Amino acid sequence: MQDPVEYKCAVCGSFESFRPTANGMHCKKCGARIFVKPRRTSHKELDAI
């Protein structure tokens, strides 16, 4: 069985964990079905050319 993946609700912004094989995902707070993967909090350093 796979580990749960964390998603952010696009409507209210709450975080929910779901298994990748789950069907019928919805937000427990607002009932929305639109989720996005959260962005990482850090930024990537690139060398100047």
PDBQT receptor file of N, H, CA, C and O in Angstrom, charges set to zero:
ATOM      1  N   MET A   1       0.843  -1.183   0.000  1.00  0.00    +0.000 N 
ATOM      2  CA  MET A   1       0.000   0.000   0.000  1.00  0.00    +0.000 C 
ATOM      3  C   MET A   1       0.891   1.251   0.000  1.00  0.00    +0.000 C 
ATOM      4  O   MET A   1       1.942   1.271   0.640  1.00  0.00    +0.000 OA
ATOM      5  N   GLN A   2       0.470   2.268  -0.708  1.00  0.00    +0.000 N 
ATOM      6  H   GLN A   2      -0.384   2.252  -1.228  1.00  0.00    +0.000 HD
ATOM      7  CA  GLN A   2       1.281   3.474  -0.860  1.00  0.00    +0.000 C 
ATOM      8  C   GLN A   2       0.996   4.468   0.259  1.00  0.00    +0.000 C 
ATOM      9  O   GLN A   2      -0.081   4.472   0.856  1.00  0.00    +0.000 OA
ATOM     10  N   ASP A   3       1.991   5.311   0.526  1.00  0.00    +0.000 N 
ATOM     11  H   ASP A   3       2.866   5.308   0.041  1.00  0.00    +0.000 HD
ATOM     12  CA  ASP A   3       1.849   6.347   1.549  1.00  0.00    +0.000 C 
ATOM     13  C   ASP A   3       0.906   7.440   1.067  1.00  0.00    +0.000 C 
ATOM     14  O   ASP A   3       0.808   7.685  -0.135  1.00  0.00    +0.000 OA
ATOM     15  N   PRO A   4       0.210   8.100   1.993  1.00  0.00    +0.000 N 
ATOM     16  CA  PRO A   4      -0.681   9.200   1.591  1.00  0.00    +0.000 C 
ATOM     17  C   PRO A   4       0.109  10.400   1.057  1.00  0.00    +0.000 C 
ATOM     18  O   PRO A   4       1.233  10.664   1.483  1.00  0.00    +0.000 OA
ATOM     19  N   VAL A   5      -0.504  11.110   0.123  1.00  0.00    +0.000 N 
ATOM     20  H   VAL A   5      -1.417  10.896  -0.223  1.00  0.00    +0.000 HD
ATOM     21  CA  VAL A   5       0.095  12.306  -0.476  1.00  0.00    +0.000 C 
ATOM     22  C   VAL A   5      -0.684  13.510   0.027  1.00  0.00    +0.000 C 
ATOM     23  O   VAL A   5      -1.912  13.475   0.109  1.00  0.00    +0.000 OA
ATOM     24  N   GLU A   6       0.032  14.574   0.363  1.00  0.00    +0.000 N 
ATOM     25  H   GLU A   6       1.029  14.602   0.296  1.00  0.00    +0.000 HD
ATOM     26  CA  GLU A   6      -0.602  15.782   0.893  1.00  0.00    +0.000 C 
ATOM     27  C   GLU A   6      -1.018  16.711  -0.248  1.00  0.00    +0.000 C 
ATOM     28  O   GLU A   6      -0.214  17.019  -1.128  1.00  0.00    +0.000 OA
ATOM     29  N   TYR A   7      -2.255  17.147  -0.230  1.00  0.00    +0.000 N 
ATOM     30  H   TYR A   7      -2.908  16.897   0.484  1.00  0.00    +0.000 HD
ATOM     31  CA  TYR A   7      -2.796  18.082  -1.214  1.00  0.00    +0.000 C 
ATOM     32  C   TYR A   7      -3.408  19.271  -0.495  1.00  0.00    +0.000 C 
ATOM     33  O   TYR A   7      -3.817  19.169   0.661  1.00  0.00    +0.000 OA
ATOM     34  N   LYS A   8      -3.468  20.412  -1.197  1.00  0.00    +0.000 N 
ATOM     35  H   LYS A   8      -3.136  20.495  -2.137  1.00  0.00    +0.000 HD
ATOM     36  CA  LYS A   8      -4.059  21.633  -0.656  1.00  0.00    +0.000 C 
ATOM     37  C   LYS A   8      -5.356  21.916  -1.401  1.00  0.00    +0.000 C 
ATOM     38  O   LYS A   8      -5.390  21.868  -2.631  1.00  0.00    +0.000 OA
ATOM     39  N   CYS A   9      -6.420  22.208  -0.664  1.00  0.00    +0.000 N 
ATOM     40  H   CYS A   9      -6.392  22.246   0.335  1.00  0.00    +0.000 HD
ATOM     41  CA  CYS A   9      -7.707  22.537  -1.271  1.00  0.00    +0.000 C 
ATOM     42  C   CYS A   9      -7.575  23.886  -1.970  1.00  0.00    +0.000 C 
ATOM     43  O   CYS A   9      -7.067  24.843  -1.386  1.00  0.00    +0.000 OA
ATOM     44  N   ALA A  10      -8.029  23.964  -3.213  1.00  0.00    +0.000 N 
ATOM     45  H   ALA A  10      -8.442  23.186  -3.687  1.00  0.00    +0.000 HD
ATOM     46  CA  ALA A  10      -7.922  25.201  -3.987  1.00  0.00    +0.000 C 
ATOM     47  C   ALA A  10      -8.938  26.246  -3.542  1.00  0.00    +0.000 C 
ATOM     48  O   ALA A  10      -8.767  27.427  -3.843  1.00  0.00    +0.000 OA
ATOM     49  N   VAL A  11      -9.991  25.843  -2.835  1.00  0.00    +0.000 N 
ATOM     50  H   VAL A  11     -10.130  24.884  -2.590  1.00  0.00    +0.000 HD
ATOM     51  CA  VAL A  11     -11.040  26.775  -2.420  1.00  0.00    +0.000 C 
ATOM     52  C   VAL A  11     -10.731  27.382  -1.056  1.00  0.00    +0.000 C 
ATOM     53  O   VAL A  11     -10.665  28.604  -0.924  1.00  0.00    +0.000 OA
ATOM     54  N   CYS A  12     -10.539  26.537  -0.033  1.00  0.00    +0.000 N 
ATOM     55  H   CYS A  12     -10.592  25.544  -0.139  1.00  0.00    +0.000 HD
ATOM     56  CA  CYS A  12     -10.362  27.065   1.327  1.00  0.00    +0.000 C 
ATOM     57  C   CYS A  12      -8.910  27.039   1.811  1.00  0.00    +0.000 C 
ATOM     58  O   CYS A  12      -8.591  27.698   2.800  1.00  0.00    +0.000 OA
ATOM     59  N   GLY A  13      -8.018  26.291   1.138  1.00  0.00    +0.000 N 
ATOM     60  H   GLY A  13      -8.278  25.755   0.335  1.00  0.00    +0.000 HD
ATOM     61  CA  GLY A  13      -6.607  26.284   1.497  1.00  0.00    +0.000 C 
ATOM     62  C   GLY A  13      -6.211  25.290   2.565  1.00  0.00    +0.000 C 
ATOM     63  O   GLY A  13      -5.057  25.292   2.993  1.00  0.00    +0.000 OA
ATOM     64  N   SER A  14      -7.120  24.439   3.015  1.00  0.00    +0.000 N 
ATOM     65  H   SER A  14      -8.058  24.437   2.667  1.00  0.00    +0.000 HD
ATOM     66  CA  SER A  14      -6.767  23.452   4.038  1.00  0.00    +0.000 C 
ATOM     67  C   SER A  14      -6.022  22.285   3.396  1.00  0.00    +0.000 C 
ATOM     68  O   SER A  14      -6.204  21.999   2.212  1.00  0.00    +0.000 OA
ATOM     69  N   PHE A  15      -5.180  21.613   4.186  1.00  0.00    +0.000 N 
ATOM     70  H   PHE A  15      -5.032  21.846   5.147  1.00  0.00    +0.000 HD
ATOM     71  CA  PHE A  15      -4.388  20.496   3.694  1.00  0.00    +0.000 C 
ATOM     72  C   PHE A  15      -5.069  19.184   4.040  1.00  0.00    +0.000 C 
ATOM     73  O   PHE A  15      -5.560  18.998   5.153  1.00  0.00    +0.000 OA
ATOM     74  N   GLU A  16      -5.092  18.273   3.068  1.00  0.00    +0.000 N 
ATOM     75  H   GLU A  16      -4.693  18.424   2.164  1.00  0.00    +0.000 HD
ATOM     76  CA  GLU A  16      -5.694  16.951   3.237  1.00  0.00    +0.000 C 
ATOM     77  C   GLU A  16      -4.703  15.910   2.724  1.00  0.00    +0.000 C 
ATOM     78  O   GLU A  16      -3.957  16.171   1.781  1.00  0.00    +0.000 OA
ATOM     79  N   SER A  17      -4.697  14.742   3.340  1.00  0.00    +0.000 N 
ATOM     80  H   SER A  17      -5.304  14.530   4.107  1.00  0.00    +0.000 HD
ATOM     81  CA  SER A  17      -3.858  13.635   2.890  1.00  0.00    +0.000 C 
ATOM     82  C   SER A  17      -4.732  12.563   2.261  1.00  0.00    +0.000 C 
ATOM     83  O   SER A  17      -5.739  12.150   2.836  1.00  0.00    +0.000 OA
ATOM     84  N   PHE A  18      -4.338  12.118   1.079  1.00  0.00    +0.000 N 
ATOM     85  H   PHE A  18      -3.520  12.453   0.612  1.00  0.00    +0.000 HD
ATOM     86  CA  PHE A  18      -5.075  11.078   0.362  1.00  0.00    +0.000 C 
ATOM     87  C   PHE A  18      -4.103  10.047  -0.165  1.00  0.00    +0.000 C 
ATOM     88  O   PHE A  18      -2.942  10.357  -0.431  1.00  0.00    +0.000 OA
ATOM     89  N   ARG A  19      -4.566   8.841  -0.313  1.00  0.00    +0.000 N 
ATOM     90  H   ARG A  19      -5.509   8.589  -0.097  1.00  0.00    +0.000 HD
ATOM     91  CA  ARG A  19      -3.787   7.799  -0.980  1.00  0.00    +0.000 C 
ATOM     92  C   ARG A  19      -3.915   8.013  -2.491  1.00  0.00    +0.000 C 
ATOM     93  O   ARG A  19      -4.974   8.423  -2.965  1.00  0.00    +0.000 OA
ATOM     94  N   PRO A  20      -2.848   7.741  -3.252  1.00  0.00    +0.000 N 
ATOM     95  CA  PRO A  20      -2.899   7.967  -4.706  1.00  0.00    +0.000 C 
ATOM     96  C   PRO A  20      -3.982   7.162  -5.420  1.00  0.00    +0.000 C 
ATOM     97  O   PRO A  20      -4.424   7.557  -6.499  1.00  0.00    +0.000 OA
ATOM     98  N   THR A  21      -4.414   6.058  -4.849  1.00  0.00    +0.000 N 
ATOM     99  H   THR A  21      -4.055   5.737  -3.973  1.00  0.00    +0.000 HD
ATOM    100  CA  THR A  21      -5.426   5.224  -5.498  1.00  0.00    +0.000 C 
ATOM    101  C   THR A  21      -6.839   5.552  -5.038  1.00  0.00    +0.000 C 
ATOM    102  O   THR A  21      -7.781   4.860  -5.423  1.00  0.00    +0.000 OA
ATOM    103  N   ALA A  22      -7.009   6.591  -4.221  1.00  0.00    +0.000 N 
ATOM    104  H   ALA A  22      -6.244   7.153  -3.908  1.00  0.00    +0.000 HD
ATOM    105  CA  ALA A  22      -8.327   6.926  -3.663  1.00  0.00    +0.000 C 
ATOM    106  C   ALA A  22      -9.239   7.534  -4.725  1.00  0.00    +0.000 C 
ATOM    107  O   ALA A  22      -8.790   8.284  -5.592  1.00  0.00    +0.000 OA
ATOM    108  N   ASN A  23     -10.517   7.201  -4.643  1.00  0.00    +0.000 N 
ATOM    109  H   ASN A  23     -10.882   6.592  -3.939  1.00  0.00    +0.000 HD
ATOM    110  CA  ASN A  23     -11.529   7.788  -5.522  1.00  0.00    +0.000 C 
ATOM    111  C   ASN A  23     -12.432   8.691  -4.700  1.00  0.00    +0.000 C 
ATOM    112  O   ASN A  23     -12.586   8.483  -3.496  1.00  0.00    +0.000 OA
ATOM    113  N   GLY A  24     -13.030   9.687  -5.333  1.00  0.00    +0.000 N 
ATOM    114  H   GLY A  24     -12.905   9.856  -6.311  1.00  0.00    +0.000 HD
ATOM    115  CA  GLY A  24     -13.987  10.550  -4.646  1.00  0.00    +0.000 C 
ATOM    116  C   GLY A  24     -13.362  11.451  -3.601  1.00  0.00    +0.000 C 
ATOM    117  O   GLY A  24     -13.925  11.627  -2.521  1.00  0.00    +0.000 OA
ATOM    118  N   MET A  25     -12.204  12.026  -3.904  1.00  0.00    +0.000 N 
ATOM    119  H   MET A  25     -11.746  11.883  -4.781  1.00  0.00    +0.000 HD
ATOM    120  CA  MET A  25     -11.558  12.921  -2.948  1.00  0.00    +0.000 C 
ATOM    121  C   MET A  25     -12.363  14.205  -2.822  1.00  0.00    +0.000 C 
ATOM    122  O   MET A  25     -12.786  14.774  -3.828  1.00  0.00    +0.000 OA
ATOM    123  N   HIS A  26     -12.576  14.663  -1.595  1.00  0.00    +0.000 N 
ATOM    124  H   HIS A  26     -12.232  14.201  -0.778  1.00  0.00    +0.000 HD
ATOM    125  CA  HIS A  26     -13.218  15.953  -1.365  1.00  0.00    +0.000 C 
ATOM    126  C   HIS A  26     -12.703  16.531  -0.055  1.00  0.00    +0.000 C 
ATOM    127  O   HIS A  26     -12.275  15.797   0.836  1.00  0.00    +0.000 OA
ATOM    128  N   CYS A  27     -12.750  17.846   0.051  1.00  0.00    +0.000 N 
ATOM    129  H   CYS A  27     -13.098  18.443  -0.673  1.00  0.00    +0.000 HD
ATOM    130  CA  CYS A  27     -12.272  18.550   1.236  1.00  0.00    +0.000 C 
ATOM    131  C   CYS A  27     -13.243  18.319   2.387  1.00  0.00    +0.000 C 
ATOM    132  O   CYS A  27     -14.457  18.437   2.218  1.00  0.00    +0.000 OA
ATOM    133  N   LYS A  28     -12.706  17.991   3.552  1.00  0.00    +0.000 N 
ATOM    134  H   LYS A  28     -11.720  17.895   3.689  1.00  0.00    +0.000 HD
ATOM    135  CA  LYS A  28     -13.559  17.761   4.722  1.00  0.00    +0.000 C 
ATOM    136  C   LYS A  28     -14.086  19.068   5.299  1.00  0.00    +0.000 C 
ATOM    137  O   LYS A  28     -15.080  19.074   6.024  1.00  0.00    +0.000 OA
ATOM    138  N   LYS A  29     -13.417  20.181   4.977  1.00  0.00    +0.000 N 
ATOM    139  H   LYS A  29     -12.609  20.176   4.388  1.00  0.00    +0.000 HD
ATOM    140  CA  LYS A  29     -13.830  21.478   5.507  1.00  0.00    +0.000 C 
ATOM    141  C   LYS A  29     -14.931  22.134   4.682  1.00  0.00    +0.000 C 
ATOM    142  O   LYS A  29     -15.944  22.566   5.230  1.00  0.00    +0.000 OA
ATOM    143  N   CYS A  30     -14.734  22.211   3.353  1.00  0.00    +0.000 N 
ATOM    144  H   CYS A  30     -13.911  21.859   2.908  1.00  0.00    +0.000 HD
ATOM    145  CA  CYS A  30     -15.684  22.947   2.516  1.00  0.00    +0.000 C 
ATOM    146  C   CYS A  30     -16.396  22.072   1.486  1.00  0.00    +0.000 C 
ATOM    147  O   CYS A  30     -17.360  22.526   0.868  1.00  0.00    +0.000 OA
ATOM    148  N   GLY A  31     -15.951  20.837   1.284  1.00  0.00    +0.000 N 
ATOM    149  H   GLY A  31     -15.169  20.468   1.786  1.00  0.00    +0.000 HD
ATOM    150  CA  GLY A  31     -16.608  19.935   0.349  1.00  0.00    +0.000 C 
ATOM    151  C   GLY A  31     -16.159  20.067  -1.094  1.00  0.00    +0.000 C 
ATOM    152  O   GLY A  31     -16.693  19.380  -1.965  1.00  0.00    +0.000 OA
ATOM    153  N   ALA A  32     -15.194  20.929  -1.369  1.00  0.00    +0.000 N 
ATOM    154  H   ALA A  32     -14.760  21.487  -0.661  1.00  0.00    +0.000 HD
ATOM    155  CA  ALA A  32     -14.717  21.121  -2.742  1.00  0.00    +0.000 C 
ATOM    156  C   ALA A  32     -13.942  19.894  -3.220  1.00  0.00    +0.000 C 
ATOM    157  O   ALA A  32     -13.438  19.112  -2.414  1.00  0.00    +0.000 OA
ATOM    158  N   ARG A  33     -13.856  19.737  -4.536  1.00  0.00    +0.000 N 
ATOM    159  H   ARG A  33     -14.265  20.372  -5.191  1.00  0.00    +0.000 HD
ATOM    160  CA  ARG A  33     -13.142  18.599  -5.116  1.00  0.00    +0.000 C 
ATOM    161  C   ARG A  33     -11.939  19.034  -5.941  1.00  0.00    +0.000 C 
ATOM    162  O   ARG A  33     -11.401  18.240  -6.713  1.00  0.00    +0.000 OA
ATOM    163  N   ILE A  34     -11.512  20.273  -5.791  1.00  0.00    +0.000 N 
ATOM    164  H   ILE A  34     -11.949  20.918  -5.164  1.00  0.00    +0.000 HD
ATOM    165  CA  ILE A  34     -10.372  20.792  -6.546  1.00  0.00    +0.000 C 
ATOM    166  C   ILE A  34      -9.174  20.872  -5.602  1.00  0.00    +0.000 C 
ATOM    167  O   ILE A  34      -9.208  21.590  -4.603  1.00  0.00    +0.000 OA
ATOM    168  N   PHE A  35      -8.111  20.125  -5.931  1.00  0.00    +0.000 N 
ATOM    169  H   PHE A  35      -8.084  19.541  -6.743  1.00  0.00    +0.000 HD
ATOM    170  CA  PHE A  35      -6.915  20.094  -5.103  1.00  0.00    +0.000 C 
ATOM    171  C   PHE A  35      -5.694  20.412  -5.945  1.00  0.00    +0.000 C 
ATOM    172  O   PHE A  35      -5.664  20.139  -7.145  1.00  0.00    +0.000 OA
ATOM    173  N   VAL A  36      -4.683  20.994  -5.302  1.00  0.00    +0.000 N 
ATOM    174  H   VAL A  36      -4.708  21.216  -4.328  1.00  0.00    +0.000 HD
ATOM    175  CA  VAL A  36      -3.405  21.275  -5.943  1.00  0.00    +0.000 C 
ATOM    176  C   VAL A  36      -2.304  20.756  -5.031  1.00  0.00    +0.000 C 
ATOM    177  O   VAL A  36      -2.490  20.639  -3.820  1.00  0.00    +0.000 OA
ATOM    178  N   LYS A  37      -1.163  20.447  -5.620  1.00  0.00    +0.000 N 
ATOM    179  H   LYS A  37      -1.012  20.542  -6.604  1.00  0.00    +0.000 HD
ATOM    180  CA  LYS A  37      -0.024  20.046  -4.802  1.00  0.00    +0.000 C 
ATOM    181  C   LYS A  37       0.598  21.310  -4.220  1.00  0.00    +0.000 C 
ATOM    182  O   LYS A  37       0.766  22.298  -4.935  1.00  0.00    +0.000 OA
ATOM    183  N   PRO A  38       0.941  21.296  -2.938  1.00  0.00    +0.000 N 
ATOM    184  CA  PRO A  38       1.533  22.506  -2.338  1.00  0.00    +0.000 C 
ATOM    185  C   PRO A  38       2.928  22.770  -2.894  1.00  0.00    +0.000 C 
ATOM    186  O   PRO A  38       3.685  21.844  -3.185  1.00  0.00    +0.000 OA
ATOM    187  N   ARG A  39       3.247  24.044  -3.033  1.00  0.00    +0.000 N 
ATOM    188  H   ARG A  39       2.632  24.797  -2.796  1.00  0.00    +0.000 HD
ATOM    189  CA  ARG A  39       4.589  24.429  -3.484  1.00  0.00    +0.000 C 
ATOM    190  C   ARG A  39       5.565  24.274  -2.335  1.00  0.00    +0.000 C 
ATOM    191  O   ARG A  39       5.186  24.344  -1.166  1.00  0.00    +0.000 OA
ATOM    192  N   ARG A  40       6.826  24.064  -2.678  1.00  0.00    +0.000 N 
ATOM    193  H   ARG A  40       7.135  24.007  -3.628  1.00  0.00    +0.000 HD
ATOM    194  CA  ARG A  40       7.819  23.973  -1.612  1.00  0.00    +0.000 C 
ATOM    195  C   ARG A  40       8.075  25.356  -1.027  1.00  0.00    +0.000 C 
ATOM    196  O   ARG A  40       7.923  26.366  -1.713  1.00  0.00    +0.000 OA
ATOM    197  N   THR A  41       8.460  25.393   0.227  1.00  0.00    +0.000 N 
ATOM    198  H   THR A  41       8.584  24.572   0.784  1.00  0.00    +0.000 HD
ATOM    199  CA  THR A  41       8.633  26.668   0.925  1.00  0.00    +0.000 C 
ATOM    200  C   THR A  41       9.979  27.316   0.618  1.00  0.00    +0.000 C 
ATOM    201  O   THR A  41      10.119  28.531   0.763  1.00  0.00    +0.000 OA
ATOM    202  N   SER A  42      10.965  26.537   0.200  1.00  0.00    +0.000 N 
ATOM    203  H   SER A  42      10.851  25.551   0.082  1.00  0.00    +0.000 HD
ATOM    204  CA  SER A  42      12.284  27.095  -0.077  1.00  0.00    +0.000 C 
ATOM    205  C   SER A  42      12.391  27.511  -1.544  1.00  0.00    +0.000 C 
ATOM    206  O   SER A  42      11.487  27.247  -2.337  1.00  0.00    +0.000 OA
ATOM    207  N   HIS A  43      13.473  28.146  -1.890  1.00  0.00    +0.000 N 
ATOM    208  H   HIS A  43      14.207  28.360  -1.246  1.00  0.00    +0.000 HD
ATOM    209  CA  HIS A  43      13.710  28.511  -3.282  1.00  0.00    +0.000 C 
ATOM    210  C   HIS A  43      15.031  27.908  -3.736  1.00  0.00    +0.000 C 
ATOM    211  O   HIS A  43      15.899  27.598  -2.921  1.00  0.00    +0.000 OA
ATOM    212  N   LYS A  44      15.168  27.750  -5.020  1.00  0.00    +0.000 N 
ATOM    213  H   LYS A  44      14.463  28.002  -5.682  1.00  0.00    +0.000 HD
ATOM    214  CA  LYS A  44      16.342  27.110  -5.585  1.00  0.00    +0.000 C 
ATOM    215  C   LYS A  44      17.368  28.170  -5.971  1.00  0.00    +0.000 C 
ATOM    216  O   LYS A  44      17.031  29.166  -6.611  1.00  0.00    +0.000 OA
ATOM    217  N   GLU A  45      18.619  27.950  -5.580  1.00  0.00    +0.000 N 
ATOM    218  H   GLU A  45      18.893  27.141  -5.061  1.00  0.00    +0.000 HD
ATOM    219  CA  GLU A  45      19.711  28.870  -5.915  1.00  0.00    +0.000 C 
ATOM    220  C   GLU A  45      20.344  28.440  -7.230  1.00  0.00    +0.000 C 
ATOM    221  O   GLU A  45      20.734  27.282  -7.380  1.00  0.00    +0.000 OA
ATOM    222  N   LEU A  46      20.450  29.357  -8.179  1.00  0.00    +0.000 N 
ATOM    223  H   LEU A  46      20.134  30.298  -8.056  1.00  0.00    +0.000 HD
ATOM    224  CA  LEU A  46      21.107  29.088  -9.451  1.00  0.00    +0.000 C 
ATOM    225  C   LEU A  46      22.322  29.991  -9.595  1.00  0.00    +0.000 C 
ATOM    226  O   LEU A  46      22.300  31.156  -9.198  1.00  0.00    +0.000 OA
ATOM    227  N   ASP A  47      23.386  29.433 -10.170  1.00  0.00    +0.000 N 
ATOM    228  H   ASP A  47      23.405  28.486 -10.492  1.00  0.00    +0.000 HD
ATOM    229  CA  ASP A  47      24.593  30.217 -10.408  1.00  0.00    +0.000 C 
ATOM    230  C   ASP A  47      24.392  31.111 -11.625  1.00  0.00    +0.000 C 
ATOM    231  O   ASP A  47      23.785  30.697 -12.612  1.00  0.00    +0.000 OA
ATOM    232  N   ALA A  48      24.902  32.337 -11.551  1.00  0.00    +0.000 N 
ATOM    233  H   ALA A  48      25.395  32.673 -10.749  1.00  0.00    +0.000 HD
ATOM    234  CA  ALA A  48      24.831  33.252 -12.692  1.00  0.00    +0.000 C 
ATOM    235  C   ALA A  48      25.832  32.800 -13.748  1.00  0.00    +0.000 C 
ATOM    236  O   ALA A  48      26.913  32.310 -13.425  1.00  0.00    +0.000 OA
ATOM    237  N   ILE A  49      25.466  32.967 -14.991  1.00  0.00    +0.000 N 
ATOM    238  H   ILE A  49      24.587  33.365 -15.253  1.00  0.00    +0.000 HD
ATOM    239  CA  ILE A  49      26.362  32.538 -16.083  1.00  0.00    +0.000 C 
ATOM    240  C   ILE A  49      27.245  33.690 -16.488  1.00  0.00    +0.000 C 
ATOM    241  O   ILE A  49      28.072  33.547 -17.389  1.00  0.00    +0.000 OA
TER     242      ILE A  49
